[in-house]
Amino acid sequence: GATQPPDVPAGESLDAISGHFRIFQLEAGHRFSTDDVLTAWYGTAWAPSAARVLDLGSGIGSVGMIAAWRLPGASIVTIEAQEESVRLAQKSAAYNGLEERYEIRHGDFREGFLLGAEERFDLVLGSPPYFPLGTGIEGDHPQKVACRFELRGDIRDYCTVAAAHLASGGLFACVFPEEQRARVESAASGAELTVVRRRPIVFRAGEPPLVTLFAMVRAGDLPERMRGQSWAEPPLVIRPADGSVHPEYAAVKLSVGFPP
Protein backbone atom coordinates (compact mmCIF):
# COMPACT_ATOMS: atom_id res chain seq x y z
CA GLY A 1 0.00 0.00 0.00
CA ALA A 2 0.92 3.67 -0.13
CA THR A 3 3.42 4.78 2.48
CA GLN A 4 2.25 7.40 4.93
CA PRO A 5 3.96 10.71 4.16
CA PRO A 6 6.30 11.51 7.04
CA ASP A 7 5.91 14.48 9.31
CA VAL A 8 7.84 17.30 7.60
CA PRO A 9 8.48 20.07 10.14
CA ALA A 10 8.03 23.74 9.31
CA GLY A 11 11.10 25.12 7.57
CA GLU A 12 11.95 21.78 5.93
CA SER A 13 10.87 20.15 2.71
CA LEU A 14 11.00 16.55 1.51
CA ASP A 15 12.02 16.38 -2.13
CA ALA A 16 12.65 13.78 -4.85
CA ILE A 17 16.39 13.14 -5.23
CA SER A 18 16.82 9.87 -7.18
CA GLY A 19 14.23 7.33 -8.22
CA HIS A 20 11.98 6.69 -5.21
CA PHE A 21 14.53 8.24 -2.81
CA ARG A 22 13.60 11.50 -1.06
CA ILE A 23 15.77 14.05 0.74
CA PHE A 24 15.00 16.37 3.65
CA GLN A 25 16.22 19.93 3.05
CA LEU A 26 15.89 23.26 4.83
CA GLU A 27 13.67 25.63 2.88
CA ALA A 28 16.06 28.54 3.60
CA GLY A 29 19.32 26.56 3.87
CA HIS A 30 21.55 24.63 1.50
CA ARG A 31 19.54 22.72 -1.11
CA PHE A 32 20.90 20.14 -3.49
CA SER A 33 22.04 21.37 -6.87
CA THR A 34 22.70 20.26 -10.42
CA ASP A 35 26.39 20.06 -9.42
CA ASP A 36 25.53 17.37 -6.82
CA VAL A 37 23.49 15.34 -9.33
CA LEU A 38 26.31 15.53 -11.88
CA THR A 39 29.03 14.56 -9.38
CA ALA A 40 27.13 11.45 -8.28
CA TRP A 41 26.30 10.54 -11.88
CA TYR A 42 29.87 11.00 -13.13
CA GLY A 43 31.48 9.03 -10.32
CA THR A 44 29.05 6.12 -10.53
CA ALA A 45 29.17 6.13 -14.36
CA TRP A 46 32.96 5.61 -14.31
CA ALA A 47 33.03 3.27 -11.29
CA PRO A 48 29.86 1.24 -11.94
CA SER A 49 30.91 -1.75 -9.85
CA ALA A 50 32.11 0.16 -6.77
CA ALA A 51 31.31 -1.82 -3.62
CA ARG A 52 32.52 0.75 -1.08
CA VAL A 53 31.88 4.46 -1.62
CA LEU A 54 33.12 7.45 0.40
CA ASP A 55 31.50 10.89 0.13
CA LEU A 56 33.61 13.70 1.61
CA GLY A 57 31.97 16.83 2.99
CA SER A 58 28.65 15.17 2.27
CA GLY A 59 26.30 17.96 3.39
CA ILE A 60 22.66 16.88 3.49
CA GLY A 61 23.58 13.67 1.66
CA SER A 62 22.54 14.58 -1.88
CA VAL A 63 25.61 13.09 -3.64
CA GLY A 64 25.70 10.03 -1.35
CA MET A 65 21.96 9.30 -1.73
CA ILE A 66 22.14 9.38 -5.53
CA ALA A 67 25.22 7.12 -5.42
CA ALA A 68 23.32 4.73 -3.13
CA TRP A 69 20.42 4.62 -5.59
CA ARG A 70 22.74 4.12 -8.59
CA LEU A 71 24.83 1.41 -6.82
CA PRO A 72 22.24 -0.70 -4.97
CA GLY A 73 24.85 -3.21 -3.80
CA ALA A 74 27.33 -0.67 -2.45
CA SER A 75 27.96 0.41 1.12
CA ILE A 76 28.35 4.17 1.52
CA VAL A 77 30.31 6.14 4.14
CA THR A 78 29.71 9.89 4.29
CA ILE A 79 31.54 12.51 6.38
CA GLU A 80 30.05 15.89 7.23
CA ALA A 81 31.03 18.48 9.83
CA GLN A 82 27.82 20.51 10.09
CA GLU A 83 25.46 19.15 12.71
CA GLU A 84 22.31 20.43 10.98
CA SER A 85 23.27 18.78 7.69
CA VAL A 86 24.07 15.49 9.47
CA ARG A 87 20.65 15.55 11.19
CA LEU A 88 18.87 16.00 7.85
CA ALA A 89 20.98 13.30 6.17
CA GLN A 90 20.16 10.84 8.96
CA LYS A 91 16.44 11.49 8.48
CA SER A 92 16.75 11.00 4.72
CA ALA A 93 18.77 7.78 5.06
CA ALA A 94 16.12 6.38 7.42
CA TYR A 95 13.26 7.47 5.16
CA ASN A 96 14.95 5.76 2.18
CA GLY A 97 15.57 2.55 4.14
CA LEU A 98 19.35 2.87 3.78
CA GLU A 99 20.47 2.33 7.39
CA GLU A 100 22.03 -1.07 6.66
CA ARG A 101 24.49 0.28 4.08
CA TYR A 102 24.72 4.04 4.63
CA GLU A 103 26.93 5.31 7.43
CA ILE A 104 27.04 9.02 8.29
CA ARG A 105 30.11 10.12 10.26
CA HIS A 106 29.94 13.52 11.93
CA GLY A 107 33.13 15.60 11.86
CA ASP A 108 35.78 17.28 9.74
CA PHE A 109 37.24 14.73 7.30
CA ARG A 110 40.69 16.37 7.63
CA GLU A 111 40.84 15.02 11.20
CA GLY A 112 42.31 11.59 10.64
CA PHE A 113 40.29 9.75 13.30
CA LEU A 114 37.10 9.68 11.17
CA LEU A 115 38.63 7.19 8.73
CA GLY A 116 40.64 4.15 9.72
CA ALA A 117 44.14 4.09 8.25
CA GLU A 118 43.30 0.83 6.47
CA GLU A 119 39.88 1.88 5.14
CA ARG A 120 39.78 1.78 1.33
CA PHE A 121 37.04 2.76 -1.12
CA ASP A 122 36.46 1.94 -4.78
CA LEU A 123 34.86 5.34 -5.35
CA VAL A 124 35.40 8.62 -3.50
CA LEU A 125 33.04 11.51 -4.25
CA GLY A 126 33.24 15.18 -3.35
CA SER A 127 31.73 18.52 -4.28
CA PRO A 128 34.20 20.79 -2.47
CA PRO A 129 33.39 24.41 -1.67
CA TYR A 130 34.59 26.54 -4.56
CA PHE A 131 35.77 29.79 -2.99
CA PRO A 132 38.45 30.77 -0.48
CA LEU A 133 37.08 32.74 2.46
CA GLY A 134 36.97 36.46 1.80
CA THR A 135 36.42 36.12 -1.96
CA GLY A 136 32.66 36.60 -2.04
CA ILE A 137 29.51 37.45 -0.16
CA GLU A 138 29.28 35.08 2.77
CA GLY A 139 26.37 36.72 4.62
CA ASP A 140 23.80 33.97 4.25
CA HIS A 141 22.46 30.90 6.02
CA PRO A 142 25.53 29.30 7.72
CA GLN A 143 24.73 25.96 6.08
CA LYS A 144 24.97 27.60 2.63
CA VAL A 145 28.19 29.45 3.50
CA ALA A 146 30.00 26.21 4.39
CA CYS A 147 28.94 24.65 1.09
CA ARG A 148 30.34 27.55 -0.94
CA PHE A 149 33.36 28.78 1.01
CA GLU A 150 36.44 26.90 2.19
CA LEU A 151 35.71 26.93 5.92
CA ARG A 152 36.89 23.36 6.42
CA GLY A 153 39.38 22.45 3.79
CA ASP A 154 39.77 23.02 0.09
CA ILE A 155 40.32 20.97 -3.05
CA ARG A 156 43.83 19.99 -1.83
CA ASP A 157 42.38 18.44 1.33
CA TYR A 158 39.80 16.52 -0.70
CA CYS A 159 42.51 15.16 -3.02
CA THR A 160 44.83 14.24 -0.13
CA VAL A 161 42.17 12.30 1.79
CA ALA A 162 40.82 10.66 -1.38
CA ALA A 163 44.31 9.50 -2.41
CA ALA A 164 44.96 8.05 1.05
CA HIS A 165 41.75 5.99 1.03
CA LEU A 166 41.33 4.88 -2.59
CA ALA A 167 41.44 1.15 -3.16
CA SER A 168 43.78 -0.06 -5.88
CA GLY A 169 42.21 1.05 -9.16
CA GLY A 170 39.70 3.24 -7.31
CA LEU A 171 38.33 6.51 -8.67
CA PHE A 172 37.92 9.96 -7.11
CA ALA A 173 35.25 12.12 -8.79
CA CYS A 174 34.60 15.75 -7.95
CA VAL A 175 33.22 18.99 -9.39
CA PHE A 176 34.98 22.38 -9.40
CA PRO A 177 34.81 25.68 -11.30
CA GLU A 178 36.38 25.46 -14.75
CA GLU A 179 38.13 28.80 -14.23
CA GLN A 180 39.93 27.23 -11.25
CA ARG A 181 41.00 24.10 -13.11
CA ALA A 182 44.68 24.85 -12.39
CA ARG A 183 43.93 24.49 -8.65
CA VAL A 184 42.44 21.03 -9.24
CA GLU A 185 45.38 19.90 -11.36
CA SER A 186 47.86 21.20 -8.77
CA ALA A 187 45.93 19.53 -5.91
CA ALA A 188 45.80 16.24 -7.84
CA SER A 189 49.51 16.16 -8.61
CA GLY A 190 50.32 17.13 -5.01
CA ALA A 191 48.36 14.09 -3.84
CA GLU A 192 49.93 11.86 -6.54
CA LEU A 193 46.64 11.55 -8.40
CA THR A 194 46.20 11.75 -12.18
CA VAL A 195 43.11 13.44 -13.65
CA VAL A 196 42.28 10.74 -16.20
CA ARG A 197 39.23 12.49 -17.62
CA ARG A 198 37.25 15.67 -17.20
CA ARG A 199 33.93 16.95 -18.50
CA PRO A 200 33.12 20.68 -18.69
CA ILE A 201 29.51 21.62 -17.90
CA VAL A 202 27.77 24.33 -19.95
CA PHE A 203 24.59 25.46 -18.20
CA ARG A 204 23.25 27.21 -21.29
CA ALA A 205 24.41 26.68 -24.88
CA GLY A 206 26.71 29.45 -26.10
CA GLU A 207 28.03 30.29 -22.62
CA PRO A 208 31.44 29.17 -21.34
CA PRO A 209 31.52 26.15 -19.00
CA LEU A 210 31.13 27.19 -15.35
CA VAL A 211 32.10 23.93 -13.66
CA THR A 212 33.93 20.77 -14.69
CA LEU A 213 33.62 17.18 -13.51
CA PHE A 214 36.96 15.51 -12.78
CA ALA A 215 37.79 11.78 -12.49
CA MET A 216 41.13 10.92 -10.87
CA VAL A 217 43.02 7.78 -10.02
CA ARG A 218 46.22 7.23 -8.06
CA ALA A 219 49.16 7.84 -10.38
CA GLY A 220 50.82 4.69 -9.03
CA ASP A 221 47.88 2.60 -10.32
CA LEU A 222 48.61 3.68 -13.90
CA PRO A 223 51.28 2.42 -16.29
CA GLU A 224 54.14 4.91 -16.55
CA ARG A 225 53.16 6.14 -20.03
CA MET A 226 49.64 7.11 -18.85
CA ARG A 227 50.63 9.13 -15.80
CA GLY A 228 49.79 12.76 -16.24
CA GLN A 229 47.67 12.06 -19.32
CA SER A 230 44.16 13.48 -19.25
CA TRP A 231 41.21 13.12 -21.60
CA ALA A 232 39.00 16.20 -22.00
CA GLU A 233 35.48 15.11 -22.93
CA PRO A 234 33.15 17.33 -24.96
CA PRO A 235 31.08 19.66 -22.77
CA LEU A 236 27.79 18.47 -21.31
CA VAL A 237 25.14 21.08 -22.12
CA ILE A 238 22.32 21.40 -19.57
CA ARG A 239 20.04 23.71 -21.56
CA PRO A 240 20.01 24.76 -25.22
CA ALA A 241 19.71 28.48 -25.97
CA ASP A 242 15.89 28.23 -25.86
CA GLY A 243 15.99 27.16 -22.20
CA SER A 244 14.56 23.65 -22.66
CA VAL A 245 16.37 20.62 -21.21
CA HIS A 246 19.13 19.32 -23.48
CA PRO A 247 18.53 15.70 -24.61
CA GLU A 248 21.84 14.54 -23.13
CA TYR A 249 21.09 16.08 -19.73
CA ALA A 250 17.60 14.54 -19.90
CA ALA A 251 19.36 11.17 -20.38
CA VAL A 252 21.61 11.89 -17.37
CA LYS A 253 18.52 12.67 -15.29
CA LEU A 254 16.92 9.40 -16.42
CA SER A 255 20.04 7.50 -15.37
CA VAL A 256 19.79 8.91 -11.84
CA GLY A 257 16.12 7.99 -11.61
CA PHE A 258 14.39 11.21 -12.65
CA PRO A 259 11.81 11.09 -15.42
CA PRO A 260 12.79 13.93 -17.80
Disulfide bonds with the S-S distance in Angstrom:
none
